[in-house]
Amino acid sequence: MGMAEVLRSIKNAEQVAEKRLSDAQDETSKIMADARRNASELITEATEDSVNNTKSTMDKARKTANKDADKVKSEGAKGIESIGSTANGRKGDAVQLIIDSLMPQ
């Protein structure tokens, strides 16, 4: 094997190595781009899930709060009605007390 053949074989080996390196860099770039895209999709999905879960929790809490508020409102209305009933039942006594206090005995 002559010197020219050795140099040609070295040159060919260098070209093959450069091609492999270039292919590897291209593959690395592709893998990185895919990984970034997948990460972005995962973040988007996680954000959407979080928002949906928060909305669901808020809706449940709102429904529960409305039920509790309606219960308190109903109980308050019954209390007011009871007070009104008691007051109406005692009007006559109150009028008589006022009249008795104004009239000399």
Summary of the structure (lengths in Angstrom):
residues: 105
radius of gyration: 44.6
end to end distance: 149.5
largest distance: 150.1
contacts: 197
relative contact order: 0.03
helix: 94%
strand: 0%
